[in-house]
Amino acid sequence: MIGEIDFYGVFVPSVLVLMLVAYLVSLAGRWVFERLGLYRFIWHRSIFDLGIYVIVLGGVVILSQRL
């Protein structure tokens, strides 16, 4: 993994791009959880969402390392 990505002359840290991808995936996951009604089984929704985001971010980082 390189340290920076050139975006029209602006160097963006690659971790920022990975965090954005993980955020979009976790947004989709939140929508699915909301539609299926799974949040009624969750004690603290914001802590659960943060945990899901961290897990997804770890998966995205591992996946980017393998590609």
N, CA, C and O atoms as a GROMACS GRO file, in nm:
protein
  268
    1MET      N    1   0.085  -0.117   0.000
    1MET     CA    2   0.000   0.000   0.000
    1MET      C    3   0.089   0.123   0.000
    1MET      O    4   0.181   0.135   0.081
    2ILE      N    5   0.062   0.214  -0.091
    2ILE     CA    6   0.139   0.337  -0.095
    2ILE      C    7   0.081   0.434   0.007
    2ILE      O    8  -0.033   0.419   0.051
    3GLY      N    9   0.160   0.533   0.044
    3GLY     CA   10   0.119   0.626   0.148
    3GLY      C   11   0.020   0.730   0.104
    3GLY      O   12  -0.060   0.778   0.184
    4GLU      N   13   0.024   0.768  -0.024
    4GLU     CA   14  -0.062   0.876  -0.072
    4GLU      C   15  -0.115   0.845  -0.210
    4GLU      O   16  -0.054   0.771  -0.288
    5ILE      N   17  -0.230   0.903  -0.240
    5ILE     CA   18  -0.292   0.888  -0.371
    5ILE      C   19  -0.304   1.027  -0.432
    5ILE      O   20  -0.352   1.120  -0.367
    6ASP      N   21  -0.262   1.041  -0.557
    6ASP     CA   22  -0.268   1.169  -0.626
    6ASP      C   23  -0.408   1.186  -0.684
    6ASP      O   24  -0.450   1.108  -0.770
    7PHE      N   25  -0.480   1.287  -0.638
    7PHE     CA   26  -0.616   1.316  -0.685
    7PHE      C   27  -0.617   1.456  -0.744
    7PHE      O   28  -0.638   1.554  -0.673
    8TYR      N   29  -0.593   1.464  -0.875
    8TYR     CA   30  -0.586   1.591  -0.948
    8TYR      C   31  -0.486   1.688  -0.886
    8TYR      O   32  -0.516   1.807  -0.870
    9GLY      N   33  -0.370   1.639  -0.851
    9GLY     CA   34  -0.265   1.723  -0.797
    9GLY      C   35  -0.267   1.737  -0.647
    9GLY      O   36  -0.177   1.798  -0.589
   10VAL      N   37  -0.368   1.683  -0.582
   10VAL     CA   38  -0.378   1.689  -0.436
   10VAL      C   39  -0.346   1.550  -0.382
   10VAL      O   40  -0.410   1.452  -0.421
   11PHE      N   41  -0.249   1.542  -0.295
   11PHE     CA   42  -0.212   1.414  -0.237
   11PHE      C   43  -0.302   1.385  -0.118
   11PHE      O   44  -0.308   1.461  -0.021
   12VAL      N   45  -0.373   1.273  -0.128
   12VAL     CA   46  -0.467   1.231  -0.025
   12VAL      C   47  -0.411   1.104   0.040
   12VAL      O   48  -0.370   1.013  -0.031
   13PRO      N   49  -0.410   1.098   0.173
   13PRO     CA   50  -0.361   0.974   0.237
   13PRO      C   51  -0.449   0.855   0.199
   13PRO      O   52  -0.571   0.866   0.192
   14SER      N   53  -0.386   0.743   0.176
   14SER     CA   54  -0.461   0.626   0.133
   14SER      C   55  -0.555   0.576   0.243
   14SER      O   56  -0.658   0.515   0.214
   15VAL      N   57  -0.519   0.601   0.368
   15VAL     CA   58  -0.607   0.561   0.478
   15VAL      C   59  -0.738   0.639   0.473
   15VAL      O   60  -0.843   0.585   0.507
   16LEU      N   61  -0.733   0.764   0.430
   16LEU     CA   62  -0.855   0.843   0.416
   16LEU      C   63  -0.948   0.784   0.311
   16LEU      O   64  -1.070   0.780   0.331
   17VAL      N   65  -0.893   0.738   0.202
   17VAL     CA   66  -0.974   0.675   0.098
   17VAL      C   67  -1.034   0.544   0.150
   17VAL      O   68  -1.151   0.515   0.123
   18LEU      N   69  -0.956   0.467   0.223
   18LEU     CA   70  -1.007   0.342   0.279
   18LEU      C   71  -1.116   0.369   0.383
   18LEU      O   72  -1.213   0.294   0.392
   19MET      N   73  -1.100   0.475   0.461
   19MET     CA   74  -1.202   0.511   0.560
   19MET      C   75  -1.331   0.554   0.491
   19MET      O   76  -1.440   0.524   0.540
   20LEU      N   77  -1.321   0.623   0.380
   20LEU     CA   78  -1.440   0.664   0.306
   20LEU      C   79  -1.513   0.542   0.249
   20LEU      O   80  -1.636   0.536   0.253
   21VAL      N   81  -1.438   0.446   0.196
   21VAL     CA   82  -1.499   0.324   0.144
   21VAL      C   83  -1.568   0.247   0.256
   21VAL      O   84  -1.680   0.199   0.239
   22ALA      N   85  -1.502   0.237   0.371
   22ALA     CA   86  -1.562   0.166   0.485
   22ALA      C   87  -1.687   0.238   0.534
   22ALA      O   88  -1.783   0.173   0.575
   23TYR      N   89  -1.686   0.370   0.531
   23TYR     CA   90  -1.804   0.446   0.573
   23TYR      C   91  -1.922   0.420   0.481
   23TYR      O   92  -2.035   0.404   0.527
   24LEU      N   93  -1.897   0.416   0.351
   24LEU     CA   94  -2.005   0.390   0.256
   24LEU      C   95  -2.061   0.248   0.272
   24LEU      O   96  -2.182   0.228   0.261
   25VAL      N   97  -1.973   0.152   0.297
   25VAL     CA   98  -2.019   0.015   0.318
   25VAL      C   99  -2.099   0.005   0.448
   25VAL      O  100  -2.200  -0.064   0.453
   26SER      N  101  -2.054   0.074   0.553
   26SER     CA  102  -2.128   0.069   0.679
   26SER      C  103  -2.260   0.143   0.669
   26SER      O  104  -2.356   0.107   0.738
   27LEU      N  105  -2.268   0.246   0.585
   27LEU     CA  106  -2.397   0.312   0.562
   27LEU      C  107  -2.497   0.216   0.498
   27LEU      O  108  -2.614   0.213   0.535
   28ALA      N  109  -2.449   0.138   0.403
   28ALA     CA  110  -2.535   0.037   0.340
   28ALA      C  111  -2.578  -0.068   0.443
   28ALA      O  112  -2.692  -0.112   0.442
   29GLY      N  113  -2.486  -0.106   0.530
   29GLY     CA  114  -2.519  -0.201   0.636
   29GLY      C  115  -2.621  -0.146   0.733
   29GLY      O  116  -2.711  -0.218   0.776
   30ARG      N  117  -2.608  -0.018   0.767
   30ARG     CA  118  -2.707   0.044   0.855
   30ARG      C  119  -2.845   0.044   0.793
   30ARG      O  120  -2.945   0.021   0.860
   31TRP      N  121  -2.849   0.070   0.662
   31TRP     CA  122  -2.978   0.072   0.593
   31TRP      C  123  -3.042  -0.067   0.596
   31TRP      O  124  -3.162  -0.080   0.617
   32VAL      N  125  -2.960  -0.170   0.577
   32VAL     CA  126  -3.011  -0.308   0.581
   32VAL      C  127  -3.060  -0.342   0.721
   32VAL      O  128  -3.167  -0.401   0.737
   33PHE      N  129  -2.982  -0.306   0.824
   33PHE     CA  130  -3.023  -0.334   0.962
   33PHE      C  131  -3.154  -0.263   0.995
   33PHE      O  132  -3.240  -0.319   1.064
   34GLU      N  133  -3.168  -0.141   0.947
   34GLU     CA  134  -3.290  -0.064   0.972
   34GLU      C  135  -3.410  -0.128   0.902
   34GLU      O  136  -3.517  -0.141   0.962
   35ARG      N  137  -3.392  -0.169   0.779
   35ARG     CA  138  -3.500  -0.230   0.701
   35ARG      C  139  -3.546  -0.363   0.761
   35ARG      O  140  -3.665  -0.394   0.761
   36LEU      N  141  -3.450  -0.441   0.811
   36LEU     CA  142  -3.483  -0.572   0.867
   36LEU      C  143  -3.531  -0.564   1.012
   36LEU      O  144  -3.578  -0.663   1.067
   37GLY      N  145  -3.520  -0.446   1.072
   37GLY     CA  146  -3.565  -0.428   1.210
   37GLY      C  147  -3.472  -0.488   1.313
   37GLY      O  148  -3.515  -0.523   1.422
   38LEU      N  149  -3.345  -0.501   1.280
   38LEU     CA  150  -3.250  -0.562   1.372
   38LEU      C  151  -3.207  -0.467   1.483
   38LEU      O  152  -3.153  -0.512   1.584
   39TYR      N  153  -3.229  -0.338   1.467
   39TYR     CA  154  -3.187  -0.243   1.569
   39TYR      C  155  -3.270  -0.255   1.697
   39TYR      O  156  -3.229  -0.203   1.801
   40ARG      N  157  -3.383  -0.320   1.692
   40ARG     CA  158  -3.461  -0.334   1.815
   40ARG      C  159  -3.396  -0.433   1.911
   40ARG      O  160  -3.432  -0.436   2.029
   41PHE      N  161  -3.301  -0.513   1.864
   41PHE     CA  162  -3.228  -0.606   1.949
   41PHE      C  163  -3.096  -0.547   2.002
   41PHE      O  164  -3.026  -0.612   2.078
   42ILE      N  165  -3.064  -0.426   1.960
   42ILE     CA  166  -2.936  -0.363   1.995
   42ILE      C  167  -2.958  -0.269   2.113
   42ILE      O  168  -3.051  -0.188   2.112
   43TRP      N  169  -2.872  -0.280   2.214
   43TRP     CA  170  -2.886  -0.199   2.333
   43TRP      C  171  -2.849  -0.053   2.307
   43TRP      O  172  -2.926   0.038   2.341
   44HIS      N  173  -2.734  -0.029   2.248
   44HIS     CA  174  -2.686   0.108   2.224
   44HIS      C  175  -2.647   0.119   2.076
   44HIS      O  176  -2.543   0.069   2.034
   45ARG      N  177  -2.733   0.183   2.000
   45ARG     CA  178  -2.719   0.182   1.854
   45ARG      C  179  -2.590   0.249   1.807
   45ARG      O  180  -2.524   0.198   1.716
   46SER      N  181  -2.553   0.361   1.867
   46SER     CA  182  -2.434   0.432   1.819
   46SER      C  183  -2.305   0.354   1.846
   46SER      O  184  -2.214   0.354   1.763
   47ILE      N  185  -2.297   0.287   1.960
   47ILE     CA  186  -2.179   0.204   1.988
   47ILE      C  187  -2.174   0.085   1.892
   47ILE      O  188  -2.067   0.047   1.845
   48PHE      N  189  -2.290   0.028   1.864
   48PHE     CA  190  -2.297  -0.082   1.768
   48PHE      C  191  -2.254  -0.036   1.629
   48PHE      O  192  -2.178  -0.106   1.562
   49ASP      N  193  -2.300   0.080   1.585
   49ASP     CA  194  -2.261   0.133   1.454
   49ASP      C  195  -2.111   0.160   1.448
   49ASP      O  196  -2.047   0.134   1.345
   50LEU      N  197  -2.055   0.212   1.556
   50LEU     CA  198  -1.910   0.235   1.560
   50LEU      C  199  -1.834   0.103   1.550
   50LEU      O  200  -1.734   0.094   1.478
   51GLY      N  201  -1.880   0.002   1.621
   51GLY     CA  202  -1.816  -0.130   1.614
   51GLY      C  203  -1.822  -0.190   1.475
   51GLY      O  204  -1.724  -0.247   1.427
   52ILE      N  205  -1.937  -0.177   1.411
   52ILE     CA  206  -1.952  -0.227   1.274
   52ILE      C  207  -1.858  -0.152   1.180
   52ILE      O  208  -1.797  -0.212   1.092
   53TYR      N  209  -1.846  -0.020   1.199
   53TYR     CA  210  -1.757   0.059   1.115
   53TYR      C  211  -1.611   0.014   1.132
   53TYR      O  212  -1.539   0.001   1.033
   54VAL      N  213  -1.570  -0.009   1.255
   54VAL     CA  214  -1.431  -0.052   1.280
   54VAL      C  215  -1.405  -0.189   1.218
   54VAL      O  216  -1.298  -0.212   1.160
   55ILE      N  217  -1.501  -0.279   1.228
   55ILE     CA  218  -1.486  -0.412   1.168
   55ILE      C  219  -1.477  -0.402   1.016
   55ILE      O  220  -1.394  -0.467   0.954
   56VAL      N  221  -1.563  -0.320   0.957
   56VAL     CA  222  -1.562  -0.302   0.811
   56VAL      C  223  -1.432  -0.235   0.768
   56VAL      O  224  -1.374  -0.273   0.666
   57LEU      N  225  -1.385  -0.136   0.844
   57LEU     CA  226  -1.260  -0.070   0.810
   57LEU      C  227  -1.144  -0.168   0.814
   57LEU      O  228  -1.057  -0.165   0.726
   58GLY      N  229  -1.140  -0.253   0.913
   58GLY     CA  230  -1.037  -0.356   0.918
   58GLY      C  231  -1.043  -0.449   0.799
   58GLY      O  232  -0.939  -0.486   0.743
   59GLY      N  233  -1.162  -0.488   0.759
   59GLY     CA  234  -1.178  -0.572   0.642
   59GLY      C  235  -1.134  -0.505   0.514
   59GLY      O  236  -1.073  -0.567   0.428
   60VAL      N  237  -1.166  -0.376   0.501
   60VAL     CA  238  -1.126  -0.302   0.381
   60VAL      C  239  -0.973  -0.287   0.376
   60VAL      O  240  -0.914  -0.299   0.269
   61VAL      N  241  -0.912  -0.263   0.489
   61VAL     CA  242  -0.765  -0.249   0.492
   61VAL      C  243  -0.698  -0.382   0.457
   61VAL      O  244  -0.604  -0.385   0.378
   62ILE      N  245  -0.747  -0.490   0.514
   62ILE     CA  246  -0.690  -0.622   0.482
   62ILE      C  247  -0.712  -0.655   0.334
   62ILE      O  248  -0.621  -0.708   0.269
   63LEU      N  249  -0.829  -0.626   0.282
   63LEU     CA  250  -0.857  -0.651   0.141
   63LEU      C  251  -0.768  -0.567   0.051
   63LEU      O  252  -0.722  -0.615  -0.052
   64SER      N  253  -0.744  -0.442   0.088
   64SER     CA  254  -0.658  -0.358   0.004
   64SER      C  255  -0.513  -0.406   0.007
   64SER      O  256  -0.441  -0.389  -0.091
   65GLN      N  257  -0.470  -0.464   0.118
   65GLN     CA  258  -0.334  -0.517   0.126
   65GLN      C  259  -0.314  -0.637   0.034
   65GLN      O  260  -0.208  -0.654  -0.026
   66ARG      N  261  -0.419  -0.719   0.022
   66ARG     CA  262  -0.409  -0.838  -0.064
   66ARG      C  263  -0.421  -0.804  -0.211
   66ARG      O  264  -0.373  -0.880  -0.295
   67LEU      N  265  -0.483  -0.692  -0.243
   67LEU     CA  266  -0.496  -0.654  -0.385
   67LEU      C  267  -0.375  -0.571  -0.421
   67LEU      O  268  -0.362  -0.527  -0.535
   0.00000   0.00000   0.00000
